[in-house]
Amino acid sequence: MNVLHFDSLGGAAGDMLLGAFVDLGIEAAALQEELSKLPIGPFTIEAVRTHENHVAGTRLSVHIPEHDHPDHHGRRLGEIRKIIEKAALPDPVKTMSLAVFTRLAEAEARVHGTGIEEVHFHEVGAVDAMVDIVGSCLARHWLKIEAVSFSPLPLGHGMIRCAHGTFPSPSPATVELLKGFPVAYVDEPHELVTPTGAALLTAWRTLEQPPPGSRLLRTGYGFGQRKLEGRPNLVRATLLETPAAGNAGDTCIVLECNVDDTTPELLGALSGRLLEAGALDVFTVPAQMKKQRPGVLLTVLCQPIDRESLLDLVFRGCTTFGVREHLTARTMLERRFAEVQTEYGPVKIKIGRWRGEDITFAPEMEDCLRLARERNVSARTVYEAAIRSRPL
């Protein structure tokens, strides 16, 4: 599994993150060609190799001919959604980009006390911000990044002037986006983390830190446009590969919570929804809760990339007030499927292989149940017939 970790010294803005991707090896020309599919008018991506504070990296800029974009400020979420959906981009990139813009809209809506569809994006709706967001999602897709982590983000002070007026730094939207995430206040009288940068990182984050033993593949440095007073204005992106576990395995997340006031029917419905949404496994275990109340432990196993969507389902589908999580490694048998012929009909069987030997055989229960009904025998009878007919 590929993991991307961000270390921020000078903050995080959309152009800095996209510059770090270019420094990791994504070609600016390829980004230009692919992002030109967005119906937003002409723009040019310029990536310049830069040396600052004895560190080499990339400073990326998006140049826009203003006379060709008379209305590129002030878009609403619905318009941005139509622009992205209309573009001939990979579906995962569209989904990821819309998730970032939706997170931005939710933050702005909370700040201004309005609905997300009523939020009037100004700087974030501009062409350069759209290129930064969709371009970063596209670069992540090309690098096959499955999980993202970042270190505490530095926040400056002072005042920010924007289309909505003058605000303290960091901006209200940035503060809203960073709630619940690690930050560090530093003595820089500038806006260090922009709403665009905050939305990208917080929408992507699935890990607190890369798993132990991860192999470092390469790093990229993205520089900001402003020179800071006491630190380099850069963000570092580190691409890592997580360690393999045993014969065949991967790294996944365990989500769990204790519940004592949700009915079994609702927990059953939630389990089904979680599996449909991509959970690797879902199970419940009886638990004795506070004040001797009977309850259950709900456990969900998932890939890091599915963490946010499955957390949302858990919180909406049961009455828990908190979910614990931890990263774990799992070892799996190599597996394949075969169809075996029994006296009751064909049954699909799953075969598990360990160290070059087939050791586990599991008939598909749906096939067994169907044939049991058709032949008026027990499911066990069909199941055992399938085991007898397994490949030798």
C-alpha positions in Angstrom: 0.0 0.0 0.0 1.3 3.5 -0.9 1.1 6.1 1.9 1.8 9.8 1.5 3.0 11.8 4.5 3.1 15.6 4.6 5.5 17.6 6.8 4.7 21.3 6.8 7.3 23.8 7.8 5.8 26.9 6.1 2.1 25.9 6.0 0.0 24.3 3.4 -1.7 25.9 0.3 -3.0 24.3 -2.8 -0.2 25.4 -5.0 2.4 24.1 -2.4 0.8 20.7 -2.3 0.6 20.5 -6.1 4.2 21.6 -6.3 5.2 18.8 -3.9 3.5 16.3 -6.2 5.4 17.7 -9.2 8.6 17.4 -7.2 7.7 13.8 -6.4 7.8 13.1 -10.2 4.4 14.1 -11.6 4.9 16.0 -14.8 3.5 19.5 -15.0 2.9 19.0 -18.7 0.8 15.9 -18.0 -1.2 17.9 -15.4 -1.7 20.7 -17.8 -3.0 18.4 -20.5 -5.4 16.5 -18.2 -6.7 19.5 -16.3 -7.4 21.3 -19.6 -10.4 18.9 -19.8 -12.1 21.1 -17.1 -14.4 23.6 -18.7 -13.0 26.6 -16.9 -11.2 28.4 -19.7 -7.5 28.8 -20.5 -4.7 28.6 -17.9 -1.1 27.7 -17.7 0.7 25.7 -15.1 4.3 26.8 -14.5 6.6 24.6 -12.3 9.9 26.2 -11.5 12.8 24.4 -9.8 13.8 26.4 -6.7 16.5 26.4 -4.1 15.8 28.0 -0.7 17.3 27.4 2.7 19.7 24.9 1.1 16.7 22.8 0.0 15.7 22.1 -3.6 12.1 21.9 -4.6 9.3 23.1 -6.9 7.4 26.3 -6.9 4.2 25.9 -8.9 2.0 28.8 -10.2 -1.2 28.8 -12.2 -1.3 31.7 -14.7 -4.7 32.9 -15.9 -5.4 35.5 -18.6 -7.8 37.7 -16.7 -9.7 38.9 -19.7 -10.7 35.3 -20.5 -12.2 34.7 -17.1 -14.5 37.6 -16.3 -16.7 35.5 -14.0 -14.2 33.0 -12.5 -14.8 34.2 -8.9 -17.9 33.5 -6.9 -18.9 30.0 -7.9 -21.3 28.0 -5.8 -20.9 24.3 -5.0 -23.5 23.3 -7.5 -21.7 25.0 -10.4 -18.3 23.5 -9.3 -20.0 20.1 -9.2 -21.2 20.5 -12.8 -17.8 21.6 -14.0 -16.1 18.6 -12.4 -18.7 16.0 -13.5 -18.6 17.3 -17.1 -14.8 16.9 -17.3 -13.4 13.7 -19.0 -11.4 12.8 -15.9 -11.1 9.5 -14.0 -14.1 8.8 -11.8 -12.0 8.5 -8.6 -10.5 11.9 -9.3 -14.0 13.4 -9.7 -15.2 11.8 -6.5 -12.1 12.9 -4.5 -12.3 16.5 -5.9 -16.0 16.8 -5.1 -15.3 15.5 -1.5 -12.8 18.2 -1.0 -15.1 21.0 -2.3 -18.0 19.6 -0.3 -15.8 19.7 2.9 -14.9 23.3 2.0 -18.6 24.2 1.5 -19.5 22.6 4.8 -16.9 24.6 6.7 -17.9 27.9 5.0 -21.6 27.2 5.7 -20.9 26.7 9.4 -18.8 29.9 9.5 -21.5 32.0 7.7 -24.6 30.3 9.1 -26.0 29.1 5.8 -26.6 26.0 3.7 -23.7 24.4 1.8 -25.5 25.0 -1.6 -25.7 28.7 -0.7 -22.0 29.1 0.0 -20.5 31.6 -2.5 -16.9 30.6 -3.1 -14.6 33.4 -4.1 -10.9 32.6 -3.9 -11.6 28.9 -3.7 -13.9 29.0 -6.7 -11.3 30.7 -8.8 -9.6 28.9 -11.7 -6.2 28.6 -9.9 -7.8 27.1 -6.8 -9.8 24.6 -8.9 -6.6 23.6 -10.7 -4.8 23.1 -7.3 -7.6 21.0 -5.9 -8.4 18.8 -8.9 -4.7 18.7 -9.9 -3.7 17.4 -6.4 -6.5 14.8 -6.5 -5.3 13.7 -10.0 -1.7 13.5 -8.9 -2.7 11.4 -5.9 -4.6 9.1 -8.2 -1.7 8.7 -10.5 0.6 7.8 -7.6 -1.9 5.2 -6.4 -2.0 6.7 -2.9 -4.2 4.7 -0.6 -3.6 6.5 2.7 -2.5 10.0 3.8 -1.1 11.4 7.0 0.4 14.7 8.0 2.3 16.2 10.9 1.0 19.2 12.9 0.2 22.2 10.7 1.8 25.5 11.5 -0.6 28.4 12.0 0.5 32.1 11.8 -1.1 35.3 13.1 -2.0 38.7 11.8 -4.8 39.8 9.5 -6.1 38.4 6.2 -7.8 40.4 3.5 -10.1 38.5 1.2 -13.3 38.8 -0.8 -15.4 38.5 2.4 -13.5 41.2 4.2 -10.7 41.3 6.8 -10.3 38.3 9.2 -7.7 37.2 11.7 -5.2 34.6 10.6 -5.8 31.7 10.3 -9.1 32.4 8.5 -12.4 31.2 10.0 -12.8 28.6 7.3 -9.3 27.2 7.9 -10.0 27.0 11.7 -13.2 25.2 11.0 -11.5 22.7 8.7 -8.7 22.0 11.1 -11.0 21.2 14.1 -9.8 17.9 15.6 -6.5 17.9 13.7 -3.0 18.6 15.1 -1.7 22.2 14.7 1.2 24.3 16.0 1.0 28.1 16.5 4.2 29.8 15.2 5.4 33.4 15.2 4.8 34.2 11.5 2.5 37.2 10.7 1.0 35.6 7.6 -1.6 33.1 6.5 0.3 29.8 6.4 -2.5 27.2 6.0 -5.1 28.3 3.4 -8.7 26.8 3.3 -7.7 25.0 0.1 -4.7 23.4 1.7 -6.6 22.5 4.9 -9.5 21.0 2.9 -7.2 18.8 0.8 -5.2 17.5 3.8 -8.1 16.9 6.1 -10.3 15.3 3.5 -7.5 12.9 2.6 -6.2 12.1 6.1 -6.7 8.5 7.1 -3.7 7.8 9.3 -2.1 9.7 12.2 1.3 8.6 10.9 2.8 6.0 8.5 2.8 2.4 9.8 6.1 1.3 11.4 8.5 -0.4 9.0 7.2 1.5 6.0 9.8 1.8 3.2 10.6 5.3 2.1 10.4 5.6 -1.7 11.0 9.3 -2.4 10.3 12.8 -1.3 9.1 16.1 -2.9 9.2 19.7 -1.7 6.6 22.3 -2.7 7.5 26.0 -2.1 5.0 28.7 -1.3 4.9 32.1 -3.1 5.8 34.2 0.0 9.1 34.4 1.9 8.6 33.8 5.6 10.5 35.5 8.4 11.8 32.6 10.4 11.3 29.4 8.5 11.3 28.0 4.9 8.0 28.3 3.2 7.7 24.7 2.1 5.8 21.5 2.5 7.5 18.1 2.2 5.6 15.1 0.7 7.1 11.7 1.5 5.9 8.6 -0.5 6.2 5.4 1.4 5.3 1.8 0.9 3.9 -0.2 3.9 5.5 -3.5 4.8 4.0 -6.7 3.6 2.6 -9.0 6.3 3.5 -12.7 6.1 2.5 -14.8 3.1 0.1 -12.3 1.6 -1.2 -9.3 3.5 -1.8 -5.7 3.9 -2.3 -2.9 6.4 -5.9 -2.0 7.4 -7.8 -0.1 10.1 -9.9 -1.5 12.9 -12.8 0.7 13.9 -14.7 -0.3 17.1 -17.2 1.0 19.5 -19.3 -0.2 22.4 -23.1 0.2 22.1 -25.8 -0.5 24.7 -28.8 1.5 23.5 -29.2 0.5 19.8 -31.7 -2.2 18.9 -30.3 -5.4 17.4 -32.4 -4.8 14.2 -30.6 -1.4 13.7 -27.2 -3.0 14.3 -28.0 -5.7 11.8 -29.0 -3.1 9.2 -25.8 -1.1 9.9 -23.7 -4.2 9.5 -25.2 -4.8 6.0 -24.6 -1.1 5.0 -21.0 -1.2 6.2 -20.3 -4.3 4.1 -22.0 -2.9 1.1 -19.8 0.3 1.5 -16.6 -1.6 1.4 -15.9 -2.9 4.9 -13.6 -5.9 4.8 -15.4 -7.5 7.8 -18.0 -6.5 10.3 -18.9 -8.4 13.5 -20.4 -7.8 17.0 -19.5 -9.4 20.3 -21.6 -9.3 23.5 -20.2 -6.9 26.1 -21.0 -6.1 29.7 -21.2 -2.2 29.9 -21.3 0.3 32.7 -23.9 -0.2 35.4 -24.0 -3.9 34.3 -26.0 -3.0 31.1 -25.8 -5.6 28.4 -24.3 -4.2 25.1 -22.3 -5.2 22.1 -18.8 -4.4 20.7 -19.2 -3.4 17.1 -15.9 -4.0 15.1 -15.3 -2.9 11.5 -12.2 -3.9 9.5 -11.5 -1.6 6.5 -8.9 -0.2 4.1 -7.6 3.2 5.2 -9.1 4.9 2.1 -12.6 3.8 3.3 -12.2 5.1 6.8 -14.1 8.4 6.5 -17.1 6.9 4.7 -17.4 4.0 7.1 -17.1 6.3 10.2 -19.9 8.3 8.8 -22.1 5.2 8.5 -21.3 4.1 12.0 -22.1 7.4 13.6 -25.3 7.8 11.6 -26.4 4.1 12.0 -26.1 3.6 15.7 -26.1 5.6 18.9 -22.4 5.5 19.8 -20.7 8.8 20.9 -17.2 7.7 19.9 -15.2 5.2 17.8 -11.8 3.8 18.6 -9.4 3.0 15.8 -6.0 1.4 15.3 -3.9 0.3 12.4 -3.2 -3.4 12.1 -1.5 -5.8 9.7 -3.2 -9.0 8.5 -1.9 -12.1 6.9 -4.1 -13.8 4.3 -4.0 -17.0 2.4 -3.7 -16.8 -1.3 -7.2 -17.5 -2.6 -8.9 -18.6 -5.8 -12.3 -20.0 -6.8 -13.3 -23.2 -8.5 -16.5 -24.8 -9.4 -17.0 -28.4 -8.3 -19.7 -30.9 -9.5 -21.8 -32.7 -6.9 -24.7 -35.1 -7.2 -26.9 -32.1 -6.4 -25.4 -29.7 -8.9 -22.5 -27.3 -9.4 -21.1 -25.5 -6.3 -18.5 -22.7 -6.3 -15.8 -23.3 -3.7 -13.2 -20.9 -2.3 -9.7 -22.4 -2.0 -7.1 -21.0 0.4 -3.4 -21.7 -0.4 -0.5 -21.5 2.2 3.2 -22.0 1.3 2.4 -23.7 -2.0 -0.3 -26.0 -0.6 -4.1 -25.8 -0.8 -5.2 -26.1 2.8 -8.6 -24.5 3.2 -11.8 -25.2 1.2 -15.0 -23.3 1.7 -18.2 -24.0 -0.4 -20.2 -20.9 -1.2 -23.2 -21.1 1.2 -25.6 -19.4 -1.3 -25.0 -22.2 -3.8 -25.6 -24.8 -1.1 -28.8 -23.2 0.1 -30.1 -22.9 -3.5 -29.4 -26.5 -4.3 -30.8 -27.7 -0.9 -34.1 -26.0 -1.7 -34.2 -27.3 -5.3 -33.3 -30.9 -4.3 -35.2 -30.9 -1.0 -32.2 -31.9 1.1 -30.4 -30.1 3.9 -27.8 -27.4 3.2 -25.3 -29.5 5.2 -25.8 -32.4 2.8 -24.9 -30.2 -0.2 -22.0 -28.5 1.7 -20.4 -31.9 2.6 -20.9 -33.1 -1.0 -19.0 -30.1 -2.2 -16.1 -30.7 0.2 -15.9 -34.3 -1.0 -15.7 -33.1 -4.6 -13.0 -30.5 -3.9 -9.9 -30.5 -6.0 -7.2 -32.8 -4.7 
